[in-house]
Amino acid sequence: MIVSAKEMPNPLALDAAGQAWVERTLAGLSTEAAIAQLFVLSSREDTIEENLAIGAHRPGGIHRFPARDLAQAVAATRRMIEAAEIPVLLSGDIEGGTASYPFATPLPNQMGIAACDDLALSAAVAEVIALESRALGYDWSFTPVVDLNVAFRNAVVGTRSYGADVDRVLAQARTYVRVLQAHGIAASAKHWPGDGIDDRDQHLTTTVNPMTPTAWAESFGRIFRQLIADGVMTIMSAHIALPAYAAEAGVTGRERYAPASVSLLLNQRLLREELGFRGLIVSDATVMGGLTSWLDRREAVPAVIANGCDVFLFSRDAAADMALMLDGLREGRLSEARLEEAVRRMLSFKAALGLDRRTPADRLGSLEAVRAGLQTERSIGVARTAAGRSATLVKDTQNLLPLDPQRHRRVTVITDPGWTFFAGAVERSFDPFFEGMHERGFELRDFDPEAPPSGDDTDLLIYLIGQEATPSIGQIHLDFAKMHGGMRRAMMQFNQEMPTLLLSFGQPYYLRDAANFATYINSYSSLETVQRELVSRLVGATPFTGVSPVDPFCGEAQLCW
């Protein structure tokens, strides 16, 4: 049944004053300035110099990636806000885990939160995110991720998701959106029309949601429809195709596989007309392979807006892309009416967030005020609770736990800390785990490929894996060649010679590559708090309570033993 947009809430609804500001501002824009309002450009360093260069393009918004210097970030943010003639939106991928500012409260990623299986705790975490985001000057978070983590080899969904179950994902996402938007931070449900069924990464190629229209409506359709009814302000349209829906609509050939970011069928007919979404549609990053491999840049730039997105996200060359948008308008590939509609929606979004009324001081306090709003005693307590309760004991068929420094004193550790796409994120280290184990009487040493462990010198072997979901990895697996020091050494396995523990501080599916490992734990991120809380559980001081949001056995009975 098609639901009229008029039956769904309008998250961009304005009072008379707000509407007047939108119309007045729109009327005062040149064509070039109107085009610039459609762009959200990215800041990676949070420096004044970088942001002055970005601001010279007069974009509608600036997206900030994590940086490590709070004073510099505050100064750069203040400059962005003060320099903008039209209030500039400040957005971020505020997803938790190690892809976070090191001076913010260290919160688990979405899968870690879902593993706590407590919506009241989820709401408390969302409130910390909202309060700290406001303190840092953010208006808009490109969260929650509402993808279904079904394809276990998918390296980019994984720990960024709430799991594989529709009901769990929906309950967590609704809680997050409600709390975030109640505190004045716009949420963005992503990735439309739904990721995690294909095991590929849309950062690298156009991916496919292979569901039938019926199956899609009962899963992703239900998730998005409910969030729209709840008033989510924005939805991110991704470089993901929905070919079965396109085929049912009569689309043939290659166009069935058009990514949503340039699909009028998916953005207008399905999202706006059938689901009734009246908020803002933002494209996923336009520099990603899922778009750049589908269309050349000259076609792609105007196509993003012409086919239903209201915001054009990121650019390697902002001036060139804005010129391409103008060319598309002059050549009729982007209509004047569609441009005006998108700009009006962008300005309405700003007014709905109150940016037309808030002063720079309202949007960002002094450095001292910002610092006081971060890592408060309460937020650290919430983070510690979530970090501990997320730890999930998947199996222990050898009855290894709890660890005992009398029986397991000599520990050899094999590590793969992984990496993150975000250069300014929390540094990756297993030092907190080592310190926590040493404090409890264990003697830990690093694996030496030239002198592999044996029962004569090792009482326990621990694998520590720290790879959370992140773009551009391709697929996830245990890289034994890397961890063991060479291709031939990759074939060495020790689990039948000595007690072995596989411990993931990242993706939840590593048992698939270690089928005969008898003890396996998922903790979802390698934040210091997560590591310390896990040590407490390993020695039996605190019980494991995490509930897996996915099937860590990957549907294979072999892995259960």
N, C-alpha and C positions, 0 to 999 in steps of 0.2 A: 504494500500500500504506500503510495506517494504521500509524504507529509509536506504540506505547504510551509514555506519559510515563515509565514505569518503565525503559525502555530507554535513555533519555537521562540525562546527568548532572544532578544537582540542585545548581545553583550556590548554593543557600541552605541546603545541608545543614549541620547544627550538631553539635557534641559535646554531651554531657549537660549541661554547665554552661551552654552557650549556649542550649540548648533550655529549660532551667529558667528562665533569665532572661526569655526570651520569654513563657513561660506565666505567670510571676509578674507581669511588667509588664502583660500583657494583662488579667489578673484584677483588677489595681488601677485600671483605667481606667473612668471614667464613660463613658456613651454619648457625651457631648459631647467628652470628651478622646480617645476612640477615633476619632471623626470627624476631629478635628484632625490626628491622625497620618497621615491619608490625603492631607493637603494639603502641597504644596511651593509656597511663596510666593516672590515675586521681590524681590530687593534690587537697586536700580539705582545707588545712590549710594555704597554701602559706608561709610555714616556710622553712628556709634553711635546717634544719635537715630532714624534710619530703622529700624535693626534692632531697637531696643527696641520700636518700634511693631509691627513684624512679629512679634517674639517673644512679644508679649502674647497673640497668638492660639494659642500653643503648637503651631505646625505641626510636622509630621514632618520637614520639610526646608525649607531656604532656598536659593534659586537666586541666584547672584551674577553680575551682568553686569560687564564691564570697567569699571574706574575708574582714575583717573590719579594718585592719591596713595597711595603704598605704606604710609606710616606710618598713615594713616587707615584703609586697608583692613585692615591687621593688627590695629589696635585694635578695629575694628568686628567683625572675625571672632572675635577672642578673646572679646568680649562676647557674641556669639551662642552660642558654645560653652559659656561659663561659666554663662549664664543659663538654659539649657535643663534642665528637670527630667528629661526623657528625652533621651538624646543626639540632637542634631539633625543631620540629613544636610546637607552643603554640596555643592551641585551647580553645574555650569557648562557652557556650550556652548563647549568648548575646541577650536575648529576650526582655529586657525592663521590665517594671512593677517593682514589689517589689523584683523580683529575680535578683537583680543587686548589684554591688558594692555600698556601701553607699557613697563613695567619688567620684563616677562618676555622671554625670548629670542625674537627675531622669527623665527618659523618659517613656511615656506610653507603655504598651505592644502592641502587634500587633493588637488586636481588637480595642484598644483605638485609634491607628493610623488610622485604617480603618474607624472608626466612624467620623473622621475629614473630610473624603471624599474630600481630596485635595492632589493630587499627588505632587504638588510643595512642600507642607509642608512635605509630606512623604519623599521626596528627601532630604529636609533640616534635618529631623530627622536622616535619614540614614547617612548623612555626619557627624553629631555629633557622631554617633556610630562609624563610621570608624575612625575618627580623634582620639577619645578617646581610641579606641581599639589599634590603632597603638602606641599611647603614652604609653599604659600599656604593650606593648610588644607582643600583639596578632598578629598571622598570619592568623587565620582561625576561622570563626564563624559558628557554627552549626545552621545557620538560612539562609533563612527564612523558617518558617513553612508554607507549602502550602496545609495543610489538609483542608477539607471542613467540617465546623462545622454544620453537618446535624442532627446527633443524639444529641438532646439537653441534655440528661442525661450523655453524655460523659464528664467526669471530667478532662481529661488530654489534650483535644484539646481546647475547650472553648476559653478563652481569649488569648491563645497562637496563635490563628489562625486569619486570616483576615476576617473570616466570612463564609457564606454558598454559596455565589454566585461565580460561576466560573470566570466570567469576572472581578469582583472586586478583587478576590484573585490573579488572573494572573496579573492585572495591578499593584497592590501593590508589588507583588513579583518581577516583572520585574524592577520596579523602585529601589527597595532595592538592588537587585543583581548588577544592573548597577553601582550604586553609591558606594557600598561597594568595589567591585572589581576594580573600577577606582582609589581607594585610596590604593590599594595593600593588601586588606584583602580578602581572599578567602571566598566565600559564599558556603553554602551547603543546597540544597533544600531537605526538609524532610516532611513527612516520606514515602518513597517509599514502596509500590505502592499507598499509599493514605489512610489516617486515617480520622475518624470522621463520618463514616457511621454506624459502630458498636459502641454501647455505652459503650463497655468495654475498659479497659486500658491494652495496651500491656506490661506495666511494671509488670502486674500481671498474664497475660495469653496470649497465642497466640490469636490475634484477627483476624477478617475476614472483608475484603472488599467484600461485597456480589454482587457488580455490574456485570452485563453482560459485555462481551467484548465490545459491542457497546456503552453502557452507560459509561463504564470506558474510552473508547477512546475519548468520547465527553466531558469529565470532567477532570479527573486526567491526562489522556493521553495528552489532549490538553495543560494543564498546564506544564507538564514536557517537552513535545516536544518543546514548545516555549522557555522555560528557557534553554534547551540544545542548541537551535538555537542561543540564546543570548550569549552563552558561559559560563554558570554557571560551575564553576570548579569542584565541588563535589556534590554528591547526597548521602544521607543517606538511606541505605537499612534497613527496619524495620522488626520487628517480627510480620508482618501482612501478612495473606494469601490472595490470589486472586483465589479462587477455580473455578469460572466459566471459567476463562482463562485457568487454568490448565486442566479442563475437556475438553475444546475444543481442547487442545493439546494432548489429549489422556491419561492423567494421571488419575488413578483410586484410589479408597479407601482413606486411611488416607493421602496419599501423596498429594492429592488435597489441603490439608490444611497446607502444609509446609510453614513456615514463609519465607518471601522474603530473609531474612538474610542468609538462607542456601538453597536457591532455584536457581539452575543454570538456570532453565526455566525463572524465572522473572528477574534475573540479567543479564544473557547473551543474551538469545533470545529476551526478550521483551525490556529491557532497552538498551542494546548495539546494537543488530542487527536491531530491528524494529524501535526504536526511535533514534538510531545513536549516543548514548552518548559515548564520547571518553575521558572523564575526570576520576576522581578518585571516586570509590565507597567505602564508609566507612560504616561498619555495625553500627547499633544502639548498645547501651550498651549491652555487652554480659552477664552481670550479671542480666538482666531483666528476669522476669518470662515467658515472651513470647518465650524466647529461652531455658531457663533452664528447663522448663516444657515439652519441645518438645524432646530434646536429652540429654543424659548424657554428662558430661563435656568432657570425653575422645573422644566421637564422635563429639561433637559440635565444639571444638576448631579448628581442621583442616578443618571441613566442612564449616566454615564461609569463609575461603580463597579459598578452592577447588571449592566452588559454586559461585564464582564471586566477592566477596568483596575483596578489595585491602588493607583494614585496619581493624584490629581487635580492637574494642573499649572497653577499661576498663577490669579490672581483679581484683578479690579478692585476688589472689595469682599469681603474675606475673611470678615468677620462675616456678611454677607448670604448668601454662598455656603454657609458652614457651617450656617446656619439652614435653607437650602433642602435641604441634605443630610439634616438632621434631620427636616424635613417629609416628605421622600421616604421615610424609614425609618418614620415614624409612619403614613403613608398606604399602606404596603405596596408602594411602587414600588421600594424597596430592601429586601431581606430582612435580618433579623438575621444569618442564616448567612453571607450574602455579605459583609456588613460585617465580621464576625469573621474570615472567610477573608482579606480584603484587609489588615486590620490585622495579623493574624498574619504574613502574608507581608512586610509592611513592617518589622515588628520583627525578623523573621528576617534580612532584608536587612541591617539595622543590625548585628545580632550577627555575621553572616557577614563583615562588614567590621571586626569587633572593636571597634565603638563602645561596647559594653557594658563593655569592659575598659580602654579607653584613657583616660588622664587628659587634661584640657585641655592640659597641657604636652606630652603625647605628640602631640596633634593639631596643635598650632601652637607653634612656638618663639618666641623673642624677635625683635624687629624686626631686630636684627643678624644673627641666625641665618637669618631668612627672606631678608634681602638677600644673604647669603653664598651662598644656594642658587640664586640667580637670575643669569642671564647669566654663567655661569662661563666660563672660557677654553675648556673642552671643548665646552660647549653652543653657544657662539658659533661655534666651528669647524664643528660639525655643521650649524648653520644656514647658514653661508656656503657650505659644500659643496652643500647641498640647493638653496639659492637659485640658485647658478650652474648646476648641472646640470639644473635644471628648464627653463631657457630653451630654447624650441623654435623653430627656424627652419622655418616652414611653407612658404614659397616665396620665391624670388629670381630670377624669370625675366628681370630686367633686369641681372643681375650687378652689383648695387649694392654688395654687401659684398665685402671689408671697407671700412668708411668710412675716408676719408683726408682729413686736415685741409687738404691741398693742393688736392684736387679738390672737397671738400665743406665748405669753411671757413665760408661764410655759410649758416646754418641758421635757417629759420623754423619755429616750433613751434606747433602747434594742440593744445590740451589739453582734456580732460574728466576731471577726477580722480574723478568719481563720488561716492557717499556710502555710508554704512553705517548700518544699523539701530541699532547699538550706540553710544550717546552717549559712553561713556568709552574707546572704542577708540583705536588709534594714529591720530594726525592724518594727514590725507591731503595729500601734497605731492609735487611732482616736483622739488624742489630738489636731491636727490641726483643725479638724472640730469643736470640742468643743470650742477652742479658737476663731475661726472665728465667731461662733454664739454668744458667749459671747460679743465679740467686737461690735456686732450689736444690743445688748440690749436683747437678749434672755437669759432665766434662764434655764439651763439644769441640770437634775439630772439623775443618773443611775436608771434603773429599779430595784425594790426591790420585789422579789417573795413573801416575807412575807406581803407586803403591796402593792398590784397591783394598778396601776393608775386608777383613775376614773375622770369623768367630773368635780368633785369638786376640784381636785388638779392638773389637767393636761389640757392644752389647745391644745396640739399637742403631738402625739406619733410618734417617729421616730425609725425605724429599720435600723441599719447600718450593712451591711454584707460585709466582706472584703476578701472572699475566691476567689482568682484567680485560674486558671487552674494550677494543679501541679500533679506530679505522685503519685500514690498509694492511692488516696482517694477512688476510686471505682466508686461512682456516686455522683452527686451533688443534694442537696435538702436543704430546710430551716429546720434546726434542732430546732423545737419549744421546744422540751423537754430540750435541752441544754440552749436555750435562756431564757425560762420561769422558769427554775429551777426545773424540774422534769417531770416525765411521765404524771402524772395527770394534771399538770399545762400546759402541752403542748396543751391541748384542749381549754384553755382560748383564746378567740379572742376579741379584743377591738375595731376593726375598725368601728363597728356600734354605739359605745358609744362615740367616740371622733375622730376628724380628725387624720388620720394615713397616714404616708409617709413611703414607702418601698424604701430604697436607697441602691443599690448595688455598692460597690467599687470593684467588682469582676465579677463573672459569670453573664451572661445576662438573665438567664431564671428563676429567682426566683419567678416570678409572677405565674408560674405553681403551686406552693405550697401555694399561697395566692391569690386565684382566685378573691376574693371579695374586695381586697385592691384597692382603687380608684385612688391612685397616686403612680406612680412608675418611678424611674429614674435609668439608668445605667451609671456608670462612669468608670467601667472596671479595675481600680487599685486604691489602697489606698495610693499612694504616697502623700506626704505633699502638693505638688503643686496642685495635682488633687483635694484634699479635699478643699483647700482654694479657688480654682477657682469655685468649685461647690457651695460653700456658697454664692459667689457673684451672682450666677445665681438663687439660691433659693430665694433671697430677691429681685430679679428683677433688680439688678444693671447691669447685663449683660444678653443678651438673650441666650437661649438654641439653639445650631446649630447642634448638633450631629445627624448623620444619622445612624440608627441601621444597622450593618453589618449582622444581623441575624433576624429571626422572633421571637421577645421576647414573642409573644403570643403563641408560640409553635403550631401553626396551629389550635388553639382552640378558637372558637368565644366567649366562656364563659369568657375568660380572658380580653376581650376588654372592658367590662363594669365596 
